[in-house]
Amino acid sequence: MITQCSTKNRKEVLEYFQEHFNVEKENFTGYELYEDKKGRIFLGTQTLPQDLRIVAPGLQIATIDKTVKPSTTLLQLIGKKITKNTIKLTQQQAIQFIQGADIELKNESVQGYVLLKYKEHPLGCGHYKDGIIKNMLPKGRKINIKFI
């Protein structure tokens, strides 16, 4: 069942994007946050039709479990606004990432979930820990490319 996001979860998600990625809360003005029983957070219109069974009230932007996990879709859409916790990949690293591989990389300036970019193009979400970026691309978005 989909409901409006609780005040606690709404605050947690919006503060996470502001603190972790430097994306201001104002970017979400004019939209409503919704949640389901699985902890998925959606960004949608401020009103939903009452006479329909809603499967997804908008774009899934995050999941809340122990922490907030941003969605690849959101990071790809707002990637140009993200100024914190981003990693620029080389051409070879970008190819490996798009293919679904984890990336070895020493970077002391980031932690946790990061936006991975090639040049200025947002590629998706990874999780950085101990010199490894764990690939968080959904299976359906991994492509066996040879060049960019």
Protein Blocks (a to p, Z undefined) as FASTA:
>chain_A
ZZdddfklmmmmmmmmmmmnopafklmgoiacdddfkopacdddfbdcfkbccfbgcdcf
bdcfkbccddfklmmmmmmmpcghiacddfklmmmmmnopacddddfkbgcjadddehja
cfbdcddeehiacdfbdfklpccdfbZZ
